[in-house]
Amino acid sequence: APFMVNAYPYFAYRDNPKEVSLDYVLFGQSPGVKDPKGFTYNNMLDAQIDSVYSAMAALGHNDSIPVSVSETGWPSKGDPADIGVTPENAKNYNSRVIKHVTSNAGTPMRPNRVVDTYIFALFNENQKPGPTTERNFGLLQPDGSKVYDIDLSCGYCGAAAPAPAPPPPAPLPMQWSRPANAGRQPGAIWCIAKPSADPSVLQESLDFSCGQGGADCGAIRQGGPCYSPNTVH
């Protein structure tokens, strides 16, 4: 299981806007920050993730446990004194996080790997106490309307999205006919339902096995030797 962390570049910027560049936290055109180990960070989210990897390595977990970002986001509305809190900045941050994460670029310390990341949040929490920002991390209002436009389909992520796979063809009706060498065959598998099994679950299993599963269910279809009684048990 991954080690999950909440990573919020927004809070680092809010607490120290004179030292932290807005471009750096918003995945903008930043010259980057070079750390003592020689890694260069062009955004703060990667730096926050790698700080966790570094701490885990110091405890002996060099590469045995992956890190996932259980929460990250940017508020779209705040109090008058809040700096950098706008719908545009929220849109830029979340859009660029999606683009960065889906590129599977990883981080400078752990390149070319997937970092599962969850955007906080889907809805604004209009009844949450505390500062205005705490109620405005959502992509949608409580009534379902958009806070701002954002493309969650990742249509801007570089390559065109693959065409959806065509639906599987509908299974053809199966007519049972008695084979010339009917009888018990070597290696045959027989499935017997438990008397206590849920009939609806059994029916779903039969429908799948006789359809997409490709099983030969001719013997239990109408006209087959095992059709009667016409029940799932």
N, C-alpha and C positions, 0 to 999 in steps of 0.2 A: 504494500500500500504506500502511496506517496505521502510525503510530509507536506501538509497544506499550510499556507501562510496568506495572510491578508496584506497586500502590498498597495500602498497609496502614495504615489509621488505627489499628489495634491497636498497632502498634509505637510510634507517636507517643504514644499513651496510656500504654503500658507504661513508656516512658522518662521521662515527665513527668506522672504522674497528678495532681499538685497544681495544675498549670496547665491541663491539658486536661480538659474535662468529659466524663464517660462518656456523658451524653446527646448531646453533640455528635458523638461518634464512632459512636454507635449509632443515629443518625437519630431521636433522641428529641425531647422537648419542650425544645429549646434556644433561648435568646434569639438565638443566632447570633453571628457574628463579622463585623465590617465591616472591609474592608481599605482601604489608602490610596487605591485607585482608586475607591472608592465601592460596590464590590460587597459584598453581604451573603451570608454563607455559613451555612446552617442545618445543615450536616454537613461533616465533614472530608474525605470522599471527593471531593466537588465541589471543595473547596479544593486538594486534591492534584492533581486533573486540571487545574485552571486554572493551577496553578503551572507545569505542563508547557507548556500553551498559551502562557503568558506568556514562558517561556524561549525557545520556538520563535519567537515573534514578535520577540523581541530579536535573533534570528539571521536575520530576514528572511522567515520562513515564517509569515506572518500567518494565512492560512486555507487554505493549499494542501495541507496534510497533516493528515488526521484523527488523533485519538488514540484508541487502544483500551486497555482495562485487561486486560492478559494474566493477571493474578493479583490477587485480593483475597479476604480471608476473615478468620475469627476462630477461635481455638482453643477447644475445649470442655473441655480439661483441662490443668493445668499443675502446677508445683511449688508447695509451700506459700506461697512468697513472691510468687507471681504474682498480681497484682491484676486483678480483672475477668474472670478466666478461668473461665467456667461454661458448661454446655450451654445455659442460657437466654439468656445474652448472645450466644453463637455463633448460636443460632437467630434471635434478634432481628436481629442484624447481617445475616446472609445473606438472611433474608426481606425485610428492608427494602431491601437493595441490589437485589434482584430487582424489587421493586415500583417503586423509584425509576427504575431503568434502563429497565424496560419502559414507563414512562410517557412516554418520549422527551422529558422536560423539558429535557434537556441540563444545562448548568452556567450559573452567572451570567454568565460571560464568553462562553459559546457556547450560548445558550438554544435550545430547540426543535430538538434534533438527537439522533440516535442515537449512543450511546457503547457500542460493543460491549464487554461485560464478562464475564470468566470467573471463576467461583467456584473458589477453591482450598480444599479439594480434594474429589474424590469419595470417596476412601478415606483412612482413617487410615494413616499409614506407620509401622507398629509396629516396624520394624527400622531406622528412621532414627536416626543418632546425634544427640547434642546434647540440649538441654533437653526436658523433657516436652512442652512446647507444640508443638515441631517435629513430634511424632508424632501430634498430635491436632487437625489442621485439617479432617479429613474429615467428610463427611456420613454415611458408612457405616464400619462396622468392616471389617477385612480379610476377615471371614467373610461379609460382605454384610448383616449386621444393622444396624439404624438406630442412630446415635449419639443422635439426637433427631429428633422429628417436624418435618418441614418440607415445605411444599406447593410443589413446583417447577412445578406446572401454572399458577401465577399465578391461581388462582381468587379471590384476594382483591384483585386489582389494580384493582377499580373496576367495569368493565363485565363483563357475563357473557361467558363464552367462547363464540365462535360454534359453532353446531352443525356437526359434521363433514359434509363434503360427501358426498352419496350416491355409491356406486361407479358407475362408468360401466356402461351396459348392455352385456351380452355381445353381441359381433357376431353377426349372423344368418348362417346358412350361405349361401354364395353359389353359385348354380347358373349355369354358363356357358351363354350362348346366343349364337349367331353373329349379330351385328347385320346389318341389311340392307345397309349400306354398308361392310362389312368391308374392311379394307385399310389401307394406311399413311395416317395422318391428318396434316395439317399441324401442326407444333408438338409432335408426340408426343415423349416422353422415354423412352429405352431405357436400362436399367441392366444392365450385364454384369459379373458377378463375376470378379475376378482368379483365375486357376487356383491361386494360392498362398493364397487366402483361407481362413481357418479355417471349416470347415463349421458348427460350433456357433454362431459369430458370425453367419454368413449366415442360419442358421435363425432366430435371435432377431430379426434385422432383418426377415426375411420375415414372421414372426408379428406383429410390431408394425405393419408397413406394411399388411398385409392385415386387421388388426383395428382397433386404435385409430387407425392412420394413415389409414384410409378409402380405401385404394387399391383399384382394381378388379382383383382377382387371379383373376377367373373363368377366364381362359385357362389358368392353371397348375393349376387344381383338376381333380379327377377328372372326365373327360368333356370337358375343354377341349382345344383343339388343341395346347397346349404342355405337357400333363401328363406325357408320356413324353419322356425318361426321368424317373422320379420321384426326382430328386436335386436338391440345392441348387445344384450347379454346372451 
